[in-house]
Amino acid sequence: MSISNKNRQLLIVGARGFGREVLNYIQNDNPLFTVKGFLDEKTDALDGYNRNVGVIGNPFTYQPLSNDVFMAALGDPLLRFKYTATLRDVHHVDFATVVHPQANIANHSQIKHGCVIAPRVGVSCDVRIGEFTNIQEYTVIGHDVEIGNWCQINAHCTIAGGAKIGNFVTIHPNCVITSNANIGDGVTVAAGSVVIGRIPTNITIIGNPARRFEFR
C-alpha cells in the first residue's frame, strides 16, 4: 500500500461490505497507517460486526482535519462518485491509493489516486488505470490496457492486451475482455460474459459473446 505520509489518519468512505474489506487490507495485511474510522450516512452500518473502529461521521457533512486522508470504498461507481462529492469538490481533500502488497504491478504502469488494487491482482506493463477505480482479487490485466475513472472490476476477470474500458464501467466476476475490445462509458458487464469488439455507452451486456440485455 502507498500513501505519502504514514502519520496521517485514514477515513474510509463507505462502511458496508467493501469498506470492511479495505479495512482488512490495511489493518491485517500491511498496517502502513492508522484508520481513524468510517464515514457513512448509515450510522449503524457496522452493527453486529466486531471492528475496532466505527462510523464517526457522514461523508456529506464531515469537516476534514489537516492530517486526514480518505479512501473511497463503495463497490457501485455511481455511489462512490456521490459519496465522495463533497469531500472531493468542496473540501478538496487527499484520497489515498491502496495497492495491496500481494498485487503484482509491472513497471511502467500508471495508477491514479483513489484506487484500490486488491491482493493477487496482476497488472502487466504500460497499463493505465484512472482515478477512483477498484480492481478485485485474481483479476489479470494485460499490456497496454486503458481503464477509465470510477470503474469497478470484480474478481477473477481477464482483460487482454490493448483493451479499452471507459468511465463508470462495472465488470462483474469471471468476465473475459478480449484483446482490443472497447467498452464505452457507463456499461455494466454481467458475470461470466465474454466481451469482443466495440460496446456502446450506458448499456448492460451479457453472454458469450456478450450482447445487449434489457430488464423487462
C-alpha positions in Angstrom: 0.0 0.0 0.0 1.1 3.5 -0.7 0.5 6.9 0.8 2.6 10.0 1.2 2.7 10.3 5.0 2.5 7.4 7.4 1.3 9.6 10.2 -1.9 10.7 8.6 -5.3 9.4 9.7 -7.3 7.4 7.2 -11.1 7.7 6.9 -12.8 5.1 4.8 -15.8 6.4 2.9 -18.4 3.6 3.0 -18.8 1.2 5.9 -20.6 -1.6 4.0 -19.0 -4.8 2.7 -16.3 -3.3 0.5 -15.4 -0.9 3.3 -14.8 -3.8 5.6 -12.6 -5.5 3.0 -10.5 -2.3 2.7 -10.2 -2.1 6.5 -8.9 -5.7 6.5 -6.3 -4.9 3.7 -5.0 -2.1 5.8 -5.1 -3.4 9.3 -4.3 -7.0 8.9 -2.2 -7.3 5.7 0.1 -4.3 5.8 -0.6 -1.7 8.6 1.0 1.3 6.9 -1.1 3.9 8.6 -3.8 4.4 11.2 -7.5 4.0 10.3 -9.5 6.8 12.1 -12.9 5.4 11.2 -15.6 5.2 8.6 -17.8 7.9 7.0 -21.3 6.7 6.1 -24.8 8.0 6.1 -25.9 4.7 7.7 -24.6 5.2 11.2 -25.4 1.6 12.2 -23.7 0.0 9.2 -21.2 -1.8 11.4 -23.7 -3.0 14.0 -23.1 -6.7 14.5 -19.5 -6.6 13.2 -16.6 -6.7 15.6 -14.4 -3.9 14.5 -12.0 -1.7 16.4 -13.2 1.4 14.5 -16.7 2.7 13.8 -18.7 5.1 11.8 -17.6 8.6 13.0 -19.4 10.8 10.6 -21.4 11.5 7.4 -19.4 12.0 4.2 -21.6 14.9 3.2 -21.2 16.9 6.4 -17.8 15.8 7.8 -15.3 18.6 8.3 -11.8 17.4 7.4 -8.8 18.0 9.6 -5.4 18.8 8.3 -4.0 15.3 8.9 -6.9 13.4 7.4 -6.7 11.3 4.2 -9.6 9.5 2.6 -10.3 6.2 0.8 -13.4 5.6 -1.2 -14.7 2.1 -0.5 -18.0 1.6 -2.3 -18.5 -1.1 -5.0 -21.0 0.9 -7.0 -19.2 3.5 -9.1 -22.1 5.9 -9.1 -22.4 5.7 -5.3 -18.7 6.1 -5.0 -18.9 9.3 -7.0 -21.9 10.6 -5.0 -20.5 9.8 -1.5 -17.1 11.5 -2.3 -18.6 14.6 -4.0 -18.5 17.0 -1.0 -15.0 15.8 0.2 -13.7 16.0 -3.4 -15.3 19.1 -4.8 -15.9 21.3 -1.8 -13.1 20.4 0.6 -10.6 19.2 -2.0 -9.2 16.5 0.4 -6.5 14.0 -0.4 -7.6 10.5 -1.4 -5.2 7.6 -0.9 -4.5 4.8 -3.4 -4.3 1.4 -1.7 -2.2 -1.2 -3.6 -2.1 -4.5 -1.7 1.4 -5.9 -1.2 0.3 -9.2 -2.8 -0.7 -7.4 -6.0 1.8 -7.7 -8.9 2.1 -4.4 -10.7 4.5 -4.3 -13.6 6.9 -1.4 -14.3 5.7 1.5 -16.4 2.1 1.1 -15.5 0.2 4.0 -14.0 -2.4 4.0 -11.3 -4.1 7.3 -10.4 -5.3 8.4 -7.0 -8.3 7.0 -5.1 -7.9 3.4 -6.4 -8.0 0.1 -4.5 -6.0 -2.8 -6.0 -6.8 -6.0 -4.1 -4.5 -8.9 -3.3 -3.5 -11.3 -6.2 -4.3 -8.8 -8.9 -1.9 -8.9 -11.8 -1.2 -5.8 -13.9 1.1 -6.1 -16.9 3.3 -3.3 -18.4 2.1 0.0 -19.8 -1.4 -0.2 -18.3 -3.2 3.0 -17.4 -5.8 2.9 -14.6 -7.9 6.0 -14.0 -8.8 7.6 -10.7 -11.2 6.0 -8.1 -11.2 2.6 -9.9 -11.3 -0.6 -7.9 -9.9 -3.9 -9.1 -10.7 -7.1 -7.1 -8.8 -10.3 -6.4 -7.4 -12.6 -9.0 -8.1 -10.2 -11.9 -5.4 -10.2 -14.6 -4.8 -7.2 -16.8 -2.7 -7.4 -20.0 -0.3 -5.0 -21.5 -1.4 -1.6 -22.8 -4.9 -1.8 -21.3 -6.6 1.5 -20.6 -9.2 1.7 -17.8 -11.1 4.9 -17.1 -12.2 6.7 -14.0 -14.7 5.4 -11.4 -14.7 1.8 -12.6 -15.4 -1.4 -10.7 -13.5 -4.5 -12.0 -14.6 -7.5 -9.9 -12.8 -10.8 -9.1 -11.5 -13.4 -11.5 -11.7 -11.2 -14.6 -9.2 -11.3 -17.5 -8.7 -8.2 -19.5 -6.5 -8.9 -22.6 -3.8 -6.6 -24.0 -4.9 -3.5 -25.7 -8.5 -3.4 -24.4 -10.0 -0.1 -23.5 -12.6 0.5 -20.8 -14.4 3.8 -20.4 -15.5 5.6 -17.2 -18.1 4.4 -14.7 -17.9 0.8 -16.1 -18.8 -2.2 -13.9 -17.4 -5.6 -14.8 -18.8 -8.4 -12.7 -16.8 -11.6 -11.8 -15.4 -14.1 -14.2 -15.6 -12.0 -17.3 -13.2 -12.1 -20.2 -12.5 -8.8 -22.1 -10.8 -9.8 -25.3 -7.8 -8.2 -26.9 -8.5 -4.7 -28.3 -12.2 -4.7 -27.1 -13.5 -1.2 -26.4 -16.1 -0.7 -23.7 -18.0 2.6 -23.6 -18.8 4.7 -20.6 -21.4 3.5 -18.1 -21.5 -0.1 -19.3 -22.3 -3.0 -17.0 -20.9 -6.4 -18.0 -22.8 -9.3 -16.4 -20.9 -12.1 -14.7 -19.3 -14.7 -16.9 -19.5 -12.6 -20.1 -17.0 -12.6 -22.9 -16.7 -9.2 -24.5 -15.5 -8.7 -28.1 -15.4 -5.6 -30.3 -16.8 -2.2 -29.5 -19.6 -1.8 -26.9 -21.7 1.4 -26.9 -22.2 3.5 -23.9 -24.7 3.1 -21.0 -26.0 -0.4 -21.7 -25.9 -3.8 -19.9 -24.3 -6.7 -21.8 -24.4 -10.5 -21.0 -23.3 -13.7 -22.6 -20.6 -15.2 -24.9 -20.2 -13.2 -26.9 -21.7 -10.5 -24.8 -24.8 -8.8 -26.2 -27.2 -6.1 -25.0 -29.5 -7.1 -22.3 -32.7 -5.2 -21.1 -34.6 -6.0 -18.0 -38.3 -6.5 -18.6 
